[in-house]
Amino acid sequence: MRRIALVFAATVSVVVLLFSYRTSTHPDALAATGPRTRVSAGTAAPSPSSTPATPGSAPSATGGAGVSGRYDGGAVQTRYGPVQVRITLSGGRITNAQALQVPSGSGRDIEINDMAVPVLVQETLQAQSAQIDTVSGATYTSEGYIESLQSAIDAAHR
């Protein structure tokens, strides 16, 4: 009987500890209040207002010869916050891509996106299209990035 009471008390203690565990240990997690935006200097191109296409449904950015300028993709709402991409085209080639918005509701979101966005940008510049791989551990951001990237490419070819 004593052994049962001891096991029961230990089980209750473990359950209490599990429920009281704070998942975010980053000190900035409580300070973040909204989506972080990154905007470069210069004039922004108009953002498309229609729903962005799926990643494999439109031609690549290299399809239009001589297309140049900056084009913003639509802001895609993901489970953790909005993702928006801006591309710069020169002579029909993507010369730069940047994330204007990424989820930043917690310190973990910031950590994930600080790691994932440079990889997504590099993939974009190599592929010259929205047909890129997602980044492991940043699936929602990757999918939002790809969708916004495709809408920016579509805007460039209108």
Rosetta blueprint (number, residue, H / E / L):
1 M L
2 R H
3 R H
4 I H
5 A H
6 L H
7 V H
8 F H
9 A H
10 A H
11 T H
12 V H
13 S H
14 V H
15 V H
16 V H
17 L H
18 L H
19 F H
20 S H
21 Y L
22 R L
23 T L
24 S L
25 T L
26 H L
27 P L
28 D L
29 A L
30 L L
31 A L
32 A L
33 T L
34 G L
35 P L
36 R E
37 T E
38 R L
39 V L
40 S L
41 A L
42 G L
43 T L
44 A L
45 A L
46 P L
47 S L
48 P L
49 S L
50 S L
51 T L
52 P L
53 A L
54 T L
55 P L
56 G L
57 S L
58 A L
59 P L
60 S L
61 A H
62 T H
63 G H
64 G L
65 A L
66 G L
67 V L
68 S L
69 G E
70 R E
71 Y E
72 D E
73 G L
74 G L
75 A L
76 V E
77 Q E
78 T E
79 R L
80 Y L
81 G E
82 P E
83 V E
84 Q E
85 V E
86 R E
87 I E
88 T E
89 L E
90 S E
91 G L
92 G L
93 R E
94 I E
95 T E
96 N E
97 A E
98 Q E
99 A E
100 L E
101 Q E
102 V E
103 P L
104 S L
105 G L
106 S L
107 G H
108 R H
109 D H
110 I H
111 E H
112 I H
113 N H
114 D H
115 M H
116 A H
117 V H
118 P H
119 V H
120 L H
121 V H
122 Q H
123 E H
124 T H
125 L H
126 Q H
127 A H
128 Q L
129 S L
130 A L
131 Q L
132 I L
133 D L
134 T L
135 V L
136 S L
137 G L
138 A L
139 T H
140 Y H
141 T H
142 S H
143 E H
144 G H
145 Y H
146 I H
147 E H
148 S H
149 L H
150 Q H
151 S H
152 A H
153 I H
154 D H
155 A H
156 A H
157 H L
158 R L
